[in-house]
Amino acid sequence: MNVAIVHDWLTGARGGERVLEVLCELFPSATIFTLLHIPGTVSKRIEAMRIRTSFVQHLPFLKSHYRAYLPLFPKAIERLDLSGFELVISVSHCVAKGALPAPGACSICICLTPIRYAWDMADTYFPKNKPLKRLAVMPFIRRLREWDRRTADRVHHYVAISNFVAKRIEQFYGRESDVIYPPVDCSRFAPRPDEVGDYYLIVSAFAPYKRIDLAIEAFRGLDARLKIVGKGQEARCLASIAPSNVEFIGSASDEEVAELLAKCRALIFCGVEDFGIVPLESLASGRPVIAYGRGGALETITDGETGVFFPEQTPQSLAKAIRRSESMTFHPATLRASAERFDTSIFKRNIADYISRKVG
C-alpha cells in the first residue's frame, strides 16, 4: 500500500514530530508531504524519509518568517499531489488535515488540535490591546476558520491526542474521534533524586498561549531560580521583562533537556495544552509538575501525587502553587510509573492497530 504522511511543516522537534517519528518507523517507505522543510531541524529518522514540499518552500525569508505566509497555507496544502497514494495520514495542528486525498483513498488525521489561532485562542494570538494587528489579521482568520470547518469532512477517521482535543474536534468540526495518547520516549529520561538542584524549569516554544510571561512574573516575587529552555516569536519580549532570577538557556539538545529535567525542583507548565508531552518527560525524570489546571494536563497529572495544579492563570496563583509544592513530598518511582503509561511503545502499538482496523 502506498502511504502518504502529511505534516504541517518541518522546522523543529516538538510533540507533533514525536508522533511523526513513530509513523516513519511504521511506514518506512512512505512519502512525507509538508508545506516547508528546513533541513537539519528534525530527527535523523524523519530526515531520512522521502520529503516533498509545497510552493511555500521557495518563498523568501523562510527560516525566520514562515509564519507570515499563513494566508497561503490552505492553498498550498491543497496543491500537494497525493495521487497514487491509497492511505493518507495527516498529523495536523494547522492545515495538514485539509490535504486532498486521491479518490478512493483512506484519510486518517491524527489531530494535535484544531487550529488554535482560528478558533478559541484567536484573542490570545491577536489580543485586543493590539488593535492595528487585530484589525489587519481578523478578516483572514475568519476565512481560515470557514476553510477549516469546510474541509473537515475530507478526513474519514479522526484520532484525537486527548479527550480535551476530542471535545474541540466535536465542537469545531462536528466530528467524532478516537482518543490515542501521543508518545513519550521514557527511555530518554531517568530519575536522579540525589542530584536535584535549586531551580525550576520551563521547556517550551515561545508561543503566546504557552503563557511563559506568567511564570516570569510569578518568579519576580519568589526567592527561587527559573531556567527557561526554548525559542520562538516572543523571545525578545519575554527577555525584556525577566528579573535576574530568570535565566534563558535558548535551544537545547535532547540530552541537555534530559539533564535539566532530572535536576530541576519541578517543571512549570502555564498554558492550556492539548496534551503536553514535556510534563510527562518531567515525570519520567522523577520530577513533579506544577501546571495550570486545564486542558490535557488534567488527563496526565494527579494533584498532590505527581504534581500541583494552580486554578487561575495568574502569577499569584502560580506562586502559591510553587510554595505549596515546596512543602510536599513526591516519590520518583511513582512519577516515573505515571509517565510510563504513555510510553512510545504503547502509542506505536495502539496507532498501528487503529490504522490496521480502519484500512482493513
C-alpha positions in Angstrom: 0.0 0.0 0.0 1.3 3.5 -1.0 1.2 5.7 2.1 1.4 9.5 2.3 2.1 11.2 5.6 1.1 14.9 5.6 2.7 17.2 8.2 2.2 21.0 8.5 5.8 21.9 8.5 9.2 20.5 9.4 11.0 23.3 11.4 11.8 21.7 14.8 11.4 18.8 17.2 8.2 19.2 19.2 5.3 16.9 20.1 3.9 16.6 16.6 7.3 15.5 15.3 7.4 12.7 18.0 4.2 11.4 16.5 5.7 11.7 13.0 8.8 9.7 14.0 6.6 6.8 15.0 4.7 6.9 11.7 8.1 6.9 9.9 9.0 3.7 11.8 5.7 2.1 11.0 5.8 3.1 7.3 9.4 3.5 6.3 8.5 3.5 2.6 6.0 6.3 3.0 6.4 9.8 1.5 6.2 12.8 3.7 4.3 15.8 2.3 4.7 19.2 4.1 4.4 22.9 3.5 8.1 23.5 4.1 11.2 21.8 5.4 14.2 23.4 7.0 16.9 20.6 6.7 18.6 19.7 9.9 15.8 20.8 12.2 14.1 17.4 12.8 15.4 14.0 13.8 17.5 11.8 11.6 14.7 9.4 11.3 12.4 12.0 9.7 15.2 13.5 7.6 15.9 10.0 6.1 12.4 9.9 4.6 11.4 11.0 1.1 10.1 14.5 1.7 8.1 16.6 -0.7 7.3 20.3 -0.1 4.8 22.8 -1.4 5.5 26.1 -3.2 5.9 27.8 0.2 9.4 26.1 0.3 10.6 28.6 -2.4 9.4 31.8 -0.8 11.9 34.3 0.7 12.9 34.6 4.3 11.5 31.2 5.1 13.6 30.3 8.1 12.7 33.3 10.1 9.3 34.4 8.8 7.5 31.3 7.5 4.5 32.1 9.8 3.9 35.3 7.8 2.8 33.1 4.9 -0.1 31.7 6.8 -2.7 33.1 4.4 -1.1 30.9 1.7 -1.1 27.7 3.7 -4.7 26.4 2.8 -4.0 26.8 -1.0 -0.5 25.3 -0.6 -1.7 22.2 1.2 -4.5 21.6 -1.3 -2.0 21.7 -4.2 0.1 18.8 -2.8 -0.3 16.0 -5.3 -1.4 12.9 -3.4 -2.5 10.9 -6.5 -1.4 7.3 -6.3 -1.5 7.1 -2.5 -4.1 4.7 -1.1 -3.6 5.8 2.5 -3.1 9.4 3.7 -2.2 10.0 7.3 -2.1 13.6 8.4 -0.5 14.9 11.6 -2.3 18.2 11.9 -2.3 21.3 14.1 -2.8 23.8 11.3 -3.8 22.9 7.7 -2.4 19.4 7.1 -5.8 17.7 7.6 -7.1 19.7 4.6 -4.9 17.9 2.1 -6.8 16.4 -0.8 -6.6 12.6 -0.9 -7.0 10.8 -4.2 -10.4 9.4 -5.0 -10.9 6.1 -3.1 -8.0 6.7 -0.7 -8.5 6.4 3.0 -7.7 9.6 5.0 -6.8 9.4 8.7 -6.0 12.5 10.7 -4.0 12.4 14.0 -5.3 15.8 15.2 -2.9 17.5 17.6 -5.5 20.3 17.8 -7.9 22.2 15.6 -6.2 25.4 14.6 -5.8 27.3 17.8 -5.5 30.8 16.4 -8.5 30.3 14.2 -10.8 29.1 16.9 -10.8 29.6 20.7 -7.4 31.1 21.1 -7.7 33.9 18.5 -7.8 36.5 21.2 -4.6 35.2 22.8 -2.7 35.3 19.5 -4.2 38.6 18.4 -5.1 40.5 21.6 -7.5 43.4 21.7 -4.8 45.6 23.1 -3.0 45.5 19.7 -5.9 46.9 17.6 -4.0 47.5 14.4 -2.6 44.0 14.2 -6.0 42.6 15.1 -7.8 44.7 12.5 -5.4 43.5 9.8 -5.5 39.8 10.6 -9.0 39.0 11.8 -10.7 39.0 8.3 -8.3 36.3 7.2 -8.7 34.4 10.5 -12.5 34.3 9.8 -11.8 32.9 6.3 -9.4 30.4 7.7 -12.0 29.3 10.2 -14.5 28.8 7.4 -12.0 26.8 5.4 -11.0 24.7 8.4 -14.6 23.7 9.0 -15.4 23.2 5.3 -12.5 20.8 4.8 -13.1 18.7 8.0 -15.0 16.1 6.1 -12.1 15.3 3.8 -10.9 13.1 6.7 -12.5 9.7 7.1 -11.3 9.0 10.6 -10.0 11.4 13.4 -7.6 10.4 16.1 -7.5 12.9 19.0 -4.4 13.1 21.2 -6.5 13.7 24.3 -10.1 13.9 25.5 -9.7 17.6 25.6 -8.9 17.6 21.8 -11.7 15.2 21.1 -14.2 17.7 22.5 -12.7 20.5 20.4 -12.9 18.4 17.3 -16.6 17.8 18.0 -17.2 21.5 18.8 -15.4 23.0 15.8 -15.7 20.2 13.2 -18.9 18.4 14.2 -17.0 15.1 14.1 -16.4 12.2 16.4 -12.9 11.0 17.1 -11.0 8.2 18.8 -8.5 9.1 21.6 -5.0 7.7 21.4 -2.5 9.5 23.6 0.8 10.6 21.9 4.2 9.0 22.5 6.5 9.8 25.4 10.0 8.3 25.0 10.6 7.4 28.6 13.9 5.7 27.7 15.5 9.1 27.3 14.9 10.0 30.9 15.9 8.6 34.3 15.2 9.8 37.9 18.3 11.1 39.7 16.9 12.0 43.1 20.3 12.6 44.7 21.2 15.3 42.1 18.3 17.6 42.3 19.3 21.3 42.0 17.9 24.6 43.2 16.0 25.7 40.1 12.6 25.3 38.5 12.3 24.7 34.8 10.3 25.5 31.7 10.8 23.7 28.4 8.6 25.3 25.8 8.2 27.0 22.4 7.7 30.8 23.0 4.2 31.0 21.6 1.6 33.3 23.2 -0.7 30.6 24.6 2.2 29.0 26.5 2.0 31.9 28.9 5.7 32.0 29.8 5.2 35.6 30.8 3.0 34.4 33.7 5.9 32.3 35.1 8.3 35.2 34.7 6.0 37.5 36.7 5.5 34.8 39.4 9.2 34.4 39.9 9.7 38.1 40.2 8.3 37.8 43.7 9.9 34.4 44.6 13.2 33.6 46.2 13.9 30.9 43.7 15.5 30.4 40.3 13.8 29.7 37.0 15.5 28.3 33.9 13.7 28.5 30.5 14.6 26.3 27.6 13.2 27.2 24.2 12.9 29.8 21.4 10.1 31.4 19.4 8.4 34.6 18.3 8.1 36.0 21.8 11.8 35.6 22.8 12.7 39.3 22.7 9.6 40.4 24.6 10.0 37.8 27.3 13.7 38.6 27.8 12.8 42.3 28.3 10.6 41.6 31.3 12.6 38.9 33.0 14.1 39.6 36.5 17.6 38.5 37.5 16.5 35.1 38.9 15.1 34.0 35.5 17.7 32.5 33.0 17.1 31.9 29.3 19.1 28.9 28.0 17.8 29.0 24.4 17.8 25.9 22.4 19.0 22.6 24.0 19.6 19.1 22.7 17.6 16.1 23.9 20.5 15.1 26.1 20.7 18.6 27.7 16.9 18.7 28.3 17.1 15.3 30.0 19.9 16.6 32.2 18.0 19.7 33.1 14.8 17.8 33.8 16.5 15.3 36.1 17.9 18.0 38.3 15.1 20.6 38.5 12.9 21.0 41.5 9.8 20.9 39.4 8.6 21.6 35.8 6.5 24.7 35.4 3.6 24.4 32.8 1.5 27.5 32.4 -0.5 27.1 29.2 -3.7 25.3 28.2 -2.2 22.4 26.3 -4.0 19.9 24.1 -1.9 17.1 25.8 1.5 18.2 26.9 4.5 15.8 26.4 7.0 17.8 28.4 5.2 17.3 31.7 5.4 13.5 31.2 9.1 13.8 30.3 9.5 15.5 33.7 7.6 12.7 35.4 9.8 10.2 33.6 12.7 12.1 35.1 11.3 11.7 38.6 10.4 15.4 38.9 6.9 16.8 39.7 4.9 19.2 37.5 3.3 22.5 38.6 0.6 23.0 36.0 -2.4 25.2 35.2 -5.4 23.0 35.9 -7.0 23.0 32.5 -6.6 21.1 29.2 -4.6 17.9 28.7 -2.7 18.3 32.0 -5.9 17.1 33.8 -5.5 13.8 31.9 -1.9 13.2 32.9 -1.2 14.9 36.2 -2.7 13.9 39.6 -2.7 16.8 42.0 -0.8 16.0 45.2 0.6 12.8 43.8 2.5 13.7 40.6 2.2 17.4 40.7 0.3 20.5 41.8 -2.3 22.4 39.9 -2.9 26.2 40.1 -6.5 27.1 39.4 -6.1 30.6 37.9 -3.9 31.7 35.1 -2.3 34.4 37.2 1.2 34.9 38.6 -0.2 34.9 42.1 -2.0 31.6 41.7 1.2 30.0 40.2 3.4 31.4 43.0 1.0 30.0 45.6 1.2 26.5 43.9 5.0 26.7 43.9 5.1 27.4 47.6 2.6 24.6 48.2 4.8 22.2 46.3 7.8 23.0 48.5 6.0 21.5 51.5 5.1 18.3 49.7 7.0 15.0 49.1 6.9 13.4 45.6 8.2 9.9 45.1 10.4 9.5 41.9 9.2 5.9 41.4 5.6 7.0 41.4 6.3 9.8 39.0 8.2 7.5 36.6 5.4 4.9 36.7 2.8 7.5 35.8 4.8 8.6 32.8 5.3 5.0 31.6 1.5 4.7 30.9 2.2 6.9 27.8 5.4 5.3 26.6 6.2 5.4 22.9 5.9 1.6 22.7 2.2 1.9 23.8 1.4 4.6 21.2 3.1 2.7 18.5 1.1 -0.4 19.2 -2.2 1.5 19.6 -1.8 3.6 16.4 -0.7 0.6 14.3 -3.7 -1.4 15.5 -6.0 1.5 14.8 -4.8 2.1 11.3 -5.0 -1.6 10.5 -8.6 -1.7 11.7 -9.6 1.3 9.7 -7.8 0.4 6.5 -8.9 -3.2 6.7 
